[in-house]
Amino acid sequence: MTADALVAVKICGLTVPEEARACAELGVWGIGVVLAAGSPRRVDVARAAEVLAAVPDGVARVGVFVAAPPEEVASVAERAGLTHVQLHEGDPAEARRACGLPVIESVRVSGPAALRRARESTADMVMLDAAVAGRHGGTGRAFDWSLLEERPLGRPFALAGGLRPETVAEAVGRLRPAMVDVSSGVESAPGRKDAALVRAFVEAVAAAGTVAA
């Protein structure tokens, strides 16, 4: 990110190639696929490759993993054509060594301790999301943003959780993330993106202004 850059947008949980292409054409930073068991948006490696093959060059292709061994992350990254890895429960440094790709670490925020962990993360970027028991993203819930307002993170970060077209401008204005990540907030059903909602989300982010690196 450069100073005064537009806030980046990542659309996560894609399951349909045509929808991934449509989202990418709206000027988003990246498209995400969920490769973790237990998610209603999960795709297998073959389907992930199909979805991401529809994404134009220049748009990040992000694979989401939960507690996956580094060697599995590396294998899937190569087969699915990932450009970035997003980890929920895992060592960012080990994953980076294994796959050679930038790593986003998702940190579930329930209090100040989680923010301390985010500050100390060795990941290329941290993503702050709500802490919901038994869930790793896609919950549609926000964490207590005042925690971050009281003590800024001190590093560029991505924000997730509870973001929708009607709430994302406030989030950008209050927290100044480098990137915002949305999944359930632009869906008609789990894994199915609503084109009108995605467009409204991207436009709301663009209208919210810029963020310093």
Order of alpha helices (4+ residues) and beta strands (2+ residues): beta-beta-alpha-beta-alpha-beta-alpha-beta-alpha-beta-alpha-beta-alpha-beta-alpha-beta-beta-beta-alpha-beta
